[in-house]
Amino acid sequence: MNSRKITALLLSSAMALSVLTGCGGVNKDKTVATLNGEPVKLGVANFAARFGQAGADDFYTAYFGKNVWTSDLYGNGTTGQDNFKDSVMDSLEDMYVLQLHMDEYNVSITDDEKAAITAAAAQFMEDNSKDAINALGATQEIVEEYLTLETIQSKMKAAIVAGADTNVTDEEAKKVKEQILAFREAHMEPKEGAKPWDMALIAYPGKKTEK
């Protein structure tokens, strides 16, 4: 991944404080998960969640309203922010797993990429106000860690795709087709009470649930 792509990951760096609910003053060194003996720090998880929340706010509020982050969208006792945090943790776990398997795919972070990551993180810290930085829970080290994980994920995905077996048998193709048809049926012709359903309506806006 070249320096331009790394910098592009943080192009929308001026964060809107209005969407960052809650307090950014967390114990950044607290361990929130352990993967293969390596800790996942709260600082990185918190930054990933708040950075992602700020970036996704326009999309979610357009479909679910301005109270999307504090509302119980699916009636299961959790808020939109709770669900988003869970999604972020899943994504971070995937990133750290990919990091653990870099050697298997001969993937590494070059010196140029490390320098680009450091520069992009420094620019991010400079571009944002003190209030925004505090709300994000950002530090130079945390932003660098986040960008490093993003870079590894991108390079690992490319390496995995490059080494994938692209030969598909007729039987495998048939199974994939059946799965696609089953998904389309479930989401284009939903039964009353089926949840979660909101995102499916976004994917197929012309379809409505049965009454």
DRENPA-521328 format. One line per 4 residues: number of its first residue (from 1); for each residue x negated, y negated, z negated of N, C-alpha, C, O. Coordinates in steps of 0.02 Angstrom, whole numbers, plus 50000, padded with zeros to 5 digits. Atoms other than C-alpha are relative to their C-alpha. Last residue first. Example, Ala and Ser with C-alpha at 12.3 -4.5 7.8 and 13.67 -1.06 7.14 Angstrom:
// DRENPA-521328
2) 50042:50059:50003:49316:50053:49643:50039:49945:49963:50014:49890:49955  49955:50059:50000:49385:50225:49610:49955:49940:50000:49903:49941:49967
This chain:
// DRENPA-521328
211) 49958:50022:50055:52438:50354:49664:50049:50055:49981:50090:50046:49935  49931:49979:49996:52296:50420:49769:50039:49976:49940:50012:49976:49884  49983:49941:50040:52136:50320:49767:50074:50015:50008:50114:49971:50022  49970:50016:50064:52101:50202:49910:50015:50064:49963:50024:50117:49993
207) 49963:49945:50030:51988:50211:50061:50027:49980:49932:49996:49939:49897  49934:49993:49966:51935:50065:50170:50043:50053:49969:50101:50060:49988  49952:50052:50021:51795:50013:50050:50069:50008:50032:50117:49979:50006  49945:49990:49952:51701:50179:50074:50056:49951:49983:50108:49971:49958
203) 50026:49964:49942:51530:50151:49993:50052:50009:50054:50037:50007:50114  50046:50045:49966:51599:50018:49877:49974:50032:50063:49968:50000:50115  49958:50048:49965:51746:50129:49834:49957:49949:50038:49976:49924:50091  49977:49967:49939:51621:50266:49793:50044:49954:50040:50043:49956:50102
199) 50053:50005:49951:51536:50147:49671:50020:50035:50065:49998:50015:50119  50010:50068:49974:51698:50122:49576:49948:49996:50055:49959:49962:50105  49974:50008:49932:51742:50306:49561:49982:49933:50031:49983:49926:50092  49998:50071:49981:51661:50375:49404:50017:49992:50074:49997:50032:50116
195) 50049:50050:50020:51782:50454:49379:49931:50031:49997:49925:50092:49987  50069:49980:49988:51927:50550:49456:49953:49943:49984:49963:49888:50010  50035:49987:50063:52090:50497:49373:49928:50022:50009:49892:50028:49960  49986:50048:50053:52193:50513:49531:49964:50020:49936:49966:50078:49915
191) 49939:49985:50038:52111:50623:49659:50008:49950:49944:49958:49924:49918  50005:49987:50071:51985:50550:49779:50068:50017:49969:50120:49994:49991  49933:49980:50019:52002:50568:49968:50000:50018:49925:50012:50076:49907  49954:50033:49954:51852:50476:50039:50073:50016:49983:50119:49979:50001
187) 50002:50072:50007:51738:50516:49894:50045:49961:50047:50058:49902:50036  49990:50021:50070:51772:50699:49865:50005:49925:49994:50042:49900:49951  49931:49984:50021:51798:50736:50049:50013:49974:49930:50067:49948:49916  49955:50046:49967:51638:50645:50097:50072:50012:49979:50110:49964:49970
183) 50008:50066:50030:51539:50740:49967:50049:49950:50030:50081:49911:49995  49970:49997:50067:51608:50907:50023:49995:49933:49965:50042:49912:49931  49928:50000:49992:51569:50864:50204:50036:50002:49933:50087:49969:49924  49980:50066:49978:51392:50818:50159:50075:49995:50007:50106:49946:49985
179) 50007:50045:50058:51367:50978:50059:50022:49929:50018:50054:49896:49978  49946:49984:50046:51436:51084:50202:49998:49953:49939:50050:49931:49915  49939:50026:49970:51320:50998:50326:50059:50011:49953:50101:49967:49944  50002:50073:50008:51171:51031:50212:50064:49969:50027:50092:49924:49995
175) 49989:50015:50070:51219:51215:50202:50000:49925:49987:50042:49900:49948  49930:49987:50014:51235:51230:50391:50017:49982:49927:50069:49952:49914  49962:50056:49971:51066:51148:50417:50074:50007:49985:50108:49958:49972  50013:50058:50043:50987:51274:50298:50040:49940:50025:50068:49903:49985
171) 49965:49987:50062:51068:51419:50393:49992:49941:49952:50040:49921:49919  49929:50011:49988:51012:51350:50561:50040:50009:49936:50089:49972:49924  49966:49944:49968:50834:51340:50496:50074:49983:50011:50099:49936:49981  49938:49982:50034:50749:51175:50462:50035:50056:50038:50047:50051:50098
167) 49964:49949:49962:50567:51144:50509:50061:50023:49960:50054:50050:49905  49944:50030:49964:50513:50980:50430:50039:50050:50042:50087:50031:50076  49983:49955:49945:50402:51061:50299:50063:49973:50034:50117:49973:50004  49939:49960:50005:50344:50915:50193:50009:50044:50061:49988:50026:50117
163) 50016:49929:50008:50163:50857:50189:50060:50045:49998:50053:50105:49987  50049:49980:49949:50193:50684:50261:49984:50075:49997:49971:50106:50048  49964:49995:49936:50351:50665:50156:49953:50025:50054:49972:50066:50096  49955:49942:50004:50254:50704:49997:50037:50010:50066:50042:50067:50090
159) 50041:49940:49997:50114:50583:50042:50043:50063:50000:50029:50111:50035  50027:49995:49932:50234:50441:50083:49960:50065:50008:49964:50098:50059  49944:49982:49956:50330:50472:49921:49976:50009:50072:49997:50055:50106  49985:49929:50011:50166:50473:49825:50057:50023:50045:50055:50078:50073
155) 50052:49960:49968:50110:50308:49900:50014:50074:49993:50000:50113:50039  49998:50010:49928:50273:50219:49857:49950:50045:50036:49967:50075:50087  49939:49970:49975:50282:50292:49682:50004:49996:50076:50020:50044:50110  50010:49927:50001:50101:50249:49648:50061:50035:50029:50054:50082:50069
151) 50047:49986:49947:50132:50068:49699:49988:50075:50007:49987:50103:50062  49965:50010:49936:50287:50054:49591:49955:50019:50059:49978:50051:50107  49953:49944:49993:50193:50129:49443:50038:49996:50066:50048:50046:50099  50040:49940:49987:50050:50006:49468:50045:50061:50011:50034:50100:50056
147) 50019:50002:49929:50173:49863:49482:49958:50060:50019:49963:50086:50075  49940:49991:49959:50251:49910:49315:49983:50001:50074:50007:50045:50111  49980:49929:50006:50082:49930:49231:50060:50015:50043:50062:50067:50077  50049:49960:49962:50024:49761:49299:50018:50074:49997:50014:50109:50047
143) 49983:50010:49930:50184:49679:49235:49952:50040:50044:49973:50069:50094  49937:49964:49985:50156:49755:49064:50018:49994:50073:50038:50043:50104  50013:49928:50001:49973:49700:49056:50063:50040:50019:50059:50089:50056  50041:49983:49942:50009:49520:49108:49991:50076:50006:49997:50105:50060
139) 50069:50020:50011:50148:49511:48979:49962:50018:50063:49987:50056:50105  50056:49988:49954:50335:49515:49004:49934:49977:49970:49930:49927:49935  50048:49962:50040:50472:49535:48873:49937:50014:50039:49904:50065:50029  50020:49939:49965:50593:49481:49009:49956:50045:49957:49948:50104:49971
135) 49939:49961:49989:50678:49355:48895:49984:50066:50034:50016:50117:50019  49979:49972:50064:50508:49294:48833:50062:50044:50008:50067:50097:49977  50049:49949:50018:50444:49272:49011:50020:50034:49935:50015:50095:49929  49988:49942:49957:50604:49180:49059:49953:50057:49982:49974:50115:49979
131) 49937:49968:50021:50590:49063:48910:50014:50062:50040:50037:50113:50013  50013:49964:50063:50406:49028:48947:50063:50036:49976:50059:50092:49951  50003:50042:50059:50452:48983:49126:49986:50043:49938:49993:50104:49939  49942:49999:50044:50411:49096:49271:49989:49957:49938:49933:49949:49913
127) 49940:50026:49967:50293:49064:49416:50060:49994:49954:50106:49955:49967  50005:50072:49988:50133:49082:49314:50064:49970:50026:50082:49914:50008  50001:50032:50066:50176:49254:49244:49998:49924:50008:50028:49888:49968  49934:49991:50031:50225:49314:49417:50004:49964:49933:50052:49929:49919
123) 49956:50048:49966:50066:49244:49492:50070:50002:49971:50102:49950:49964  50019:50067:50025:49962:49337:49362:50045:49947:50032:50065:49900:49998  49975:50006:50068:50056:49498:49402:49985:49931:49971:50027:49901:49937  49927:50007:49996:50027:49475:49588:50030:49992:49931:50076:49952:49922
119) 49984:50067:49974:49841:49443:49561:50076:49989:50002:50099:49935:49984  50018:50049:50051:49819:49596:49450:50019:49930:50021:50044:49891:49981  49953:49992:50055:49914:49705:49573:49987:49948:49946:50033:49916:49921  49937:50029:49977:49813:49639:49720:50053:50003:49945:50092:49956:49936
115) 50009:50073:50001:49651:49676:49627:50064:49965:50021:50081:49913:49993  50004:50021:50070:49708:49852:49589:49994:49925:49995:50025:49893:49953  49932:49998:50026:49760:49874:49771:50002:49979:49927:50048:49944:49906  49963:50056:49970:49589:49817:49831:50071:49997:49973:50097:49943:49960
111) 50021:50060:50035:49504:49936:49708:50037:49939:50027:50054:49893:49990  50064:50027:49978:49607:50078:49778:49982:49938:49960:50024:49908:49927  49993:50072:49994:49746:50166:49683:49931:49971:50017:49884:49979:49978  50035:50040:50050:49738:50353:49714:50016:49926:50012:50040:49907:50065
107) 49977:50070:50003:49833:50489:49805:49961:49964:49944:49952:49991:49890  50057:50044:49983:49748:50652:49850:50020:49926:50004:49997:49889:50047  49987:50028:49934:49917:50741:49846:49945:49952:50023:49953:49914:50071  49977:49946:49957:49880:50858:49700:50012:49976:50072:50010:50016:50118
103) 50057:49961:49976:49778:50721:49618:50020:50054:50049:49983:50070:50096  50037:50035:49947:49928:50606:49607:49944:50042:50030:49934:50042:50091  50015:49954:49945:50033:50732:49510:49961:49967:50057:49959:49994:50112  50034:49940:50025:50038:50645:49341:49978:50046:50056:49931:50086:50047
99) 50068:50019:50020:50080:50478:49423:49960:50061:49978:49900:50066:49992  50039:50007:49938:50230:50558:49509:49928:49982:49984:49882:50006:50017  50010:49932:49975:50294:50614:49338:49958:49997:50064:49912:50037:50073  50055:49971:50039:50267:50437:49273:49986:50072:50020:49929:50094:50018
95) 50063:50033:49984:50371:50364:49413:49941:50031:49963:49889:50044:49992  50021:49978:49934:50511:50492:49393:49932:49970:50019:49889:50004:50046  50023:49931:50008:50519:50455:49207:49975:50028:50067:49923:50060:50070  50067:50002:50029:50527:50270:49246:49972:50070:49991:49913:50082:50003
91) 50046:50022:49948:50675:50300:49362:49928:49998:49974:49882:50019:50009  50006:49945:49953:50769:50400:49230:49949:49983:50055:49908:50025:50074  50041:49949:50033:50733:50265:49102:49990:50061:50045:49936:50090:50047  50069:50023:49999:50798:50133:49222:49954:50052:49968:49900:50066:49994
87) 50024:49992:49931:50959:50230:49250:49927:49980:50005:49888:50013:50039  50009:49928:49990:50986:50245:49062:49971:50013:50070:49928:50056:50078  50060:49980:50037:50957:50057:49045:49986:50074:50009:49928:50094:50017  50057:50023:49961:51085:50023:49182:49934:50020:49966:49887:50041:49999
83) 50007:49955:49943:51214:50131:49094:49939:49981:50042:49904:50024:50067  50021:49934:50026:51189:50037:48931:49986:50048:50058:49935:50082:50060  50071:50006:50018:51198:49870:49023:49972:50066:49973:49916:50084:49989  50038:50000:49938:51361:49920:49105:49926:49995:49986:49886:50026:50021
79) 49995:50060:49960:51428:49959:48932:49961:50008:50065:49923:50055:50074  50064:50031:49987:51457:50129:48853:50010:49939:50046:50057:49937:50085  50030:50029:50060:51612:50197:48767:49932:49969:50010:49900:49949:49961  50034:49949:50038:51663:50317:48905:49963:49972:49939:49921:50006:49909
75) 49960:49978:50056:51797:50210:48986:49968:50055:49958:50002:50095:49927  49973:49932:49988:51705:50201:49151:50039:50028:49941:50058:50087:49942  49974:49991:49932:51666:50015:49163:50036:50067:50009:50085:50071:50046  49999:49927:49997:51649:49981:48976:50032:50020:50067:50093:50030:50070
71) 49937:49964:49993:51609:49796:48996:49989:50076:50000:49936:50100:50021  49973:49988:50067:51457:49702:48929:50065:50040:50001:50093:50055:49949  50051:49972:50045:51349:49706:49085:50026:50016:49931:49998:50058:49896  50020:49932:49984:51494:49689:49207:49951:50030:49950:49955:50089:49934
67) 50012:49964:50063:51566:49536:49122:49976:50071:50010:49983:50113:49965  50054:50031:50037:51546:49425:49276:49985:50035:49934:49931:50025:49905  49985:50060:50039:51651:49538:49384:49942:49978:49956:49893:50014:49947  49971:49983:50065:51637:49718:49445:50016:49940:49956:50044:49949:49902
63) 49952:49945:49997:51606:49702:49632:50037:50012:49934:50095:50032:49933  49956:50009:49942:51519:49534:49651:50054:50053:50002:50110:50040:50025  49947:50047:50019:51451:49549:49474:50048:49988:50058:50107:49973:50047  49953:49969:50047:51357:49707:49522:50057:49952:49981:50115:49973:49977
59) 49965:49943:49971:51274:49638:49678:50054:50026:49953:50112:50035:49974  49954:50025:49948:51229:49468:49606:50042:50056:50029:50102:50048:50040  49942:50035:50029:51157:49546:49447:50050:49977:50053:50110:49988:50045  49938:49967:49978:51045:49673:49533:50062:49962:49979:50118:49982:49997
55) 49997:49992:49927:50884:49572:49528:50065:50028:50025:50086:50013:50081  49998:50066:49970:50911:49511:49350:50006:50005:50076:50042:49966:50107  49935:50029:50015:50953:49686:49291:50008:49932:50033:50060:49917:50062  49950:49969:49955:50801:49759:49377:50069:49971:49991:50105:49961:50040
51) 50017:50023:49933:50685:49636:49290:50050:50028:50050:50073:49993:50095  49980:50070:49994:50774:49667:49126:49984:49972:50069:50022:49932:50096  49927:50007:50005:50767:49857:49138:50021:49928:50012:50069:49916:50049  49969:49969:49940:50588:49865:49203:50075:49990:49999:50105:49976:50051
47) 50012:50043:49943:50531:49742:49068:50034:50027:50063:50066:49990:50100  49960:50060:50009:50613:49842:48929:49992:49953:50059:50041:49925:50084  49930:49983:49989:50540:50006:48991:50045:49939:49996:50091:49931:50037  49991:49987:49929:50366:49932:49006:50073:50015:50016:50100:49990:50065
43) 50013:50060:49962:50371:49855:48833:50011:50008:50074:50041:49966:50106  49940:50040:49996:50454:50007:48757:49990:49937:50041:50036:49914:50076  49993:50054:50047:50301:50112:48794:50064:49960:50013:50086:49952:50070  49970:50052:49960:50306:50281:48879:50017:49943:49952:50058:49953:49907
39) 49943:50041:50022:50187:50392:48783:50024:49952:50054:49984:49926:50094  50014:50071:49990:50079:50528:48863:50060:49958:49982:50116:49973:50004  50044:50026:50052:50090:50704:48793:49984:49927:50005:49953:49899:49960  50063:49962:49997:50161:50776:48953:49949:49973:49950:49889:49971:49964
35) 50001:49957:49941:50291:50639:48952:49932:50033:50006:49881:50000:50016  50066:49969:49992:50335:50554:48788:50004:50049:50059:50048:50091:50062  49997:49933:49971:50479:50431:48772:49928:50026:50005:49880:49987:50006  49930:49983:49989:50522:50268:48685:50008:50069:50031:50063:50097:50031
31) 49993:49946:49952:50351:50236:48607:50074:50019:50006:50106:50037:49957  49961:49943:50024:50343:50066:48522:50007:50052:50055:50018:50035:50113  50043:49941:50006:50203:49955:48587:50037:50061:49974:50007:50115:49968  50022:49976:49934:50319:49820:48654:49958:50063:49997:49954:50101:50045
27) 50065:49972:50015:50408:49797:48488:49974:50034:50063:49991:50092:50076  50001:49931:50022:50550:49692:48555:49929:50021:49982:49881:49986:49999  50050:49991:50050:50580:49505:48571:50001:50070:49971:50028:50081:49917  50060:49973:49969:50676:49503:48736:49945:50014:49949:49894:50043:49967
23) 50062:50033:50021:50842:49482:48648:49940:50034:50031:49935:50095:50032  50038:49967:50053:51009:49526:48724:49935:49962:49988:49923:49910:50017  49966:49998:50065:51082:49475:48890:49956:50036:49949:49916:50079:49967  50040:49960:50045:50968:49432:49035:50030:49999:49930:50008:49961:49886
19) 49981:49929:49993:51095:49376:49164:49962:50044:49951:49978:50103:49944  49930:49988:50018:51093:49192:49114:50019:50073:50003:50066:50094:49970  49993:49980:50070:50903:49186:49112:50072:50020:49982:50082:50059:49936  49943:50037:50027:50891:49186:49301:50015:50023:49929:50034:50081:49919
15) 49944:49964:50028:50718:49249:49344:50054:49954:49974:50040:49901:49945  49969:50050:50044:50598:49159:49459:50065:50029:49973:50116:50027:50007  50030:50002:50066:50499:49307:49525:50030:49949:49953:50018:49952:49893  49944:50033:50035:50603:49356:49675:49980:49990:49927:50013:50016:49882
11) 49984:50063:49967:50440:49391:49768:50056:49962:49965:50053:49901:49960  49982:50051:50050:50387:49521:49641:50016:49933:50031:50008:49881:49999  49961:49969:50053:50381:49678:49748:50024:49950:49948:50074:49961:49914  49929:50003:49982:50324:49570:49893:50044:50031:49947:50103:50013:49942
7) 49975:50066:50018:50154:49548:49809:50075:49994:50013:50111:49962:49974  49999:50002:50073:50124:49735:49820:50028:49933:49977:50069:49931:49931  49943:49961:50024:50176:49737:50002:50005:49998:49924:50059:49995:49897  49939:50036:49982:50057:49595:50045:50062:50037:49974:50108:50005:49949
3) 49987:50053:50050:49915:49676:49947:50064:49962:50015:50098:49940:49969  50044:50058:49996:49922:49835:50052:50023:49945:49951:50076:49949:49921  49957:50060:50000:50000:50000:50000:49955:49938:50000:49912:49932:49957
